[in-house]
Amino acid sequence: MTRGFYIGRFQPYHNGHHSMVAEIAEDVDELVLGIGSAGDSHTTHDPFTAGERIMMLTKSLREFDMTTYAVPIEDLDRNSVWVSHVQSMSPAFDVAYSNNPLVIRLFSEAGIEVRQSPMFNRDVLEGTEVRDRMIAGEDWRSLVPDAAADVIDEIEGVDRIQQVAETDSNGSSGGKGDRD
């Protein structure tokens, strides 16, 4: 049995992530999804909590015939020990999946096989585009799985990101400035 690991912020979980998981599902029996920047929420860059992102993932991944685990991973600003931090928070895994050059480097240096996959419509299928469309009141639903859209509706996620975007733009962010 092979268990893979795929990390992302999933802010929100979108069709690019979903296509990547579909590719990974061809290779592995189980998949651990690391919820990166787990402690960040309520900003335009990271509007959703780790728990909300776990809901998006869990509901969206039901269609795949594979066991999945969603694991929150807090940020750690020490790259040299990041892989061991991830491993301490996650079930053991055999292979990591990423297209992020730093993540690939860190896993490779730690002796973990890393596989990349094609980026799917990267110009549109990225979290920034989805979040920007939410803020602007434009179509974002076509960019995320239906199950993720349902979670975003349930938590009133569009209202949240629009409200924090107003807070961010007028400079009264209460000391928790956006890191974009």
C-alpha positions as CSV (number, residue, x, y, z in Angstrom):
1,M,0.0,0.0,0.0
2,T,1.2,3.5,-0.9
3,R,0.4,6.6,1.0
4,G,1.0,10.0,-0.5
5,F,1.2,13.5,1.0
6,Y,0.0,16.7,-0.7
7,I,0.2,20.1,1.1
8,G,-1.6,23.2,0.2
9,R,-3.2,26.2,1.8
10,F,-6.5,25.3,0.1
11,Q,-7.8,28.9,0.5
12,P,-10.2,27.7,-0.9
13,Y,-10.0,24.1,-2.2
14,H,-10.5,24.6,-5.9
15,N,-10.6,22.7,-9.2
16,G,-6.8,22.9,-9.7
17,H,-6.4,21.1,-6.3
18,H,-9.1,18.7,-7.3
19,S,-7.4,17.8,-10.6
20,M,-4.1,17.3,-8.7
21,V,-5.9,14.9,-6.3
22,A,-7.4,13.0,-9.2
23,E,-3.9,12.5,-10.7
24,I,-2.5,11.5,-7.3
25,A,-5.4,9.0,-6.8
26,E,-4.1,7.0,-9.8
27,D,-0.8,6.4,-7.9
28,V,-1.7,5.9,-4.2
29,D,-4.0,4.0,-2.0
30,E,-4.2,6.7,0.7
31,L,-3.6,10.4,0.6
32,V,-2.7,12.8,3.4
33,L,-3.7,16.3,2.7
34,G,-1.7,18.8,4.7
35,I,-3.6,22.0,5.4
36,G,-0.8,24.5,5.3
37,S,-0.8,27.8,7.2
38,A,-3.4,26.1,9.5
39,G,-3.4,29.0,12.0
40,D,-4.2,31.7,9.5
41,S,-7.8,32.9,8.7
42,H,-10.0,35.9,8.3
43,T,-7.7,37.8,5.9
44,T,-8.1,38.3,2.1
45,H,-5.1,36.0,1.6
46,D,-6.3,33.3,4.1
47,P,-10.0,33.8,4.6
48,F,-10.9,30.3,5.8
49,T,-10.1,28.5,9.1
50,A,-8.3,25.1,9.1
51,G,-11.6,23.5,10.1
52,E,-13.5,25.0,7.3
53,R,-10.8,23.9,4.8
54,I,-11.0,20.4,6.2
55,M,-14.8,20.5,5.6
56,M,-14.2,21.6,2.0
57,L,-11.6,18.8,1.4
58,T,-13.6,16.0,3.2
59,K,-16.8,16.7,1.2
60,S,-15.0,17.3,-2.1
61,L,-12.9,14.1,-1.9
62,R,-15.8,11.7,-1.3
63,E,-15.9,10.9,-5.0
64,F,-12.4,9.3,-5.0
65,D,-12.0,5.7,-4.1
66,M,-9.2,6.2,-1.7
67,T,-8.8,6.9,2.0
68,T,-7.9,10.5,2.8
69,Y,-6.7,12.2,5.9
70,A,-6.8,16.0,6.3
71,V,-4.1,17.2,8.7
72,P,-3.6,20.8,9.9
73,I,0.0,22.0,9.6
74,E,0.9,25.2,11.4
75,D,3.4,27.5,9.8
76,L,7.0,27.0,10.9
77,D,9.5,29.7,9.8
78,R,12.5,27.5,9.9
79,N,12.8,25.7,6.6
80,S,15.7,23.4,7.8
81,V,13.3,21.6,10.1
82,W,10.0,22.0,8.2
83,V,9.9,18.4,6.8
84,S,10.4,16.9,10.3
85,H,7.6,19.3,11.5
86,V,5.3,18.1,8.8
87,Q,6.2,14.4,9.5
88,S,5.4,15.0,13.2
89,M,1.9,16.2,12.4
90,S,1.1,13.6,9.7
91,P,0.5,9.9,9.3
92,A,3.7,8.4,7.7
93,F,3.8,8.7,3.9
94,D,5.8,7.2,1.1
95,V,5.9,10.0,-1.5
96,A,5.1,13.8,-1.5
97,Y,3.4,15.7,-4.3
98,S,4.1,19.3,-4.9
99,N,4.9,21.8,-7.7
100,N,6.3,24.3,-5.2
101,P,10.1,24.6,-5.7
102,L,10.9,25.2,-2.1
103,V,8.7,22.3,-0.9
104,I,10.3,20.0,-3.5
105,R,13.8,21.0,-2.3
106,L,13.0,20.5,1.3
107,F,11.4,17.1,0.9
108,S,14.2,16.0,-1.5
109,E,16.9,17.1,0.9
110,A,15.1,15.0,3.6
111,G,15.3,12.0,1.3
112,I,11.6,11.9,0.5
113,E,10.6,11.1,-3.1
114,V,8.7,14.1,-4.6
115,R,6.4,13.8,-7.7
116,Q,5.2,16.8,-9.6
117,S,2.1,17.0,-11.7
118,P,0.9,19.3,-14.5
119,M,-0.7,22.6,-13.4
120,F,-4.3,22.6,-14.5
121,N,-5.4,26.0,-16.0
122,R,-3.0,27.7,-13.6
123,D,-3.9,31.1,-14.9
124,V,-7.4,30.7,-13.7
125,L,-7.3,27.8,-11.2
126,E,-5.4,29.4,-8.4
127,G,-6.7,30.6,-5.0
128,T,-5.9,34.2,-5.7
129,E,-8.2,34.3,-8.7
130,V,-11.0,32.6,-6.7
131,R,-10.6,35.0,-3.8
132,D,-10.5,38.0,-6.1
133,R,-13.7,36.9,-7.8
134,M,-15.4,36.5,-4.4
135,I,-14.4,40.0,-3.4
136,A,-15.6,41.5,-6.7
137,G,-18.9,39.6,-6.6
138,E,-18.0,37.7,-9.8
139,D,-18.4,34.0,-10.7
140,W,-16.1,31.9,-8.5
141,R,-18.3,28.8,-8.2
142,S,-17.2,27.5,-11.6
143,L,-13.6,27.3,-10.2
144,V,-14.3,25.1,-7.2
145,P,-15.9,21.7,-6.7
146,D,-19.7,21.9,-5.8
147,A,-19.0,20.5,-2.4
148,A,-16.5,23.2,-1.6
149,A,-19.0,25.9,-2.8
150,D,-21.6,24.4,-0.5
151,V,-19.2,24.7,2.5
152,I,-18.3,28.3,1.5
153,D,-22.1,29.1,1.4
154,E,-22.7,27.4,4.7
155,I,-20.0,29.5,6.5
156,E,-20.9,32.7,4.6
157,G,-17.4,32.7,3.3
158,V,-18.0,35.3,0.5
159,D,-19.5,37.8,3.0
160,R,-16.4,37.2,5.2
161,I,-13.8,37.8,2.5
162,Q,-15.7,40.9,1.2
163,Q,-15.8,42.3,4.8
164,V,-12.2,41.6,5.5
165,A,-11.2,43.1,2.1
166,E,-12.9,46.3,3.1
167,T,-11.1,46.3,6.4
168,D,-7.7,45.6,4.7
169,S,-8.2,48.3,2.1
170,N,-9.0,51.2,4.5
171,G,-6.0,50.5,6.7
172,S,-7.9,49.6,9.9
173,S,-7.0,45.9,10.0
174,G,-6.6,46.0,13.8
175,G,-2.9,45.1,13.7
176,K,-3.3,41.9,11.8
177,G,-2.1,43.1,8.4
178,D,-2.6,41.0,5.3
179,R,0.7,39.5,4.1
180,D,0.1,39.8,0.3
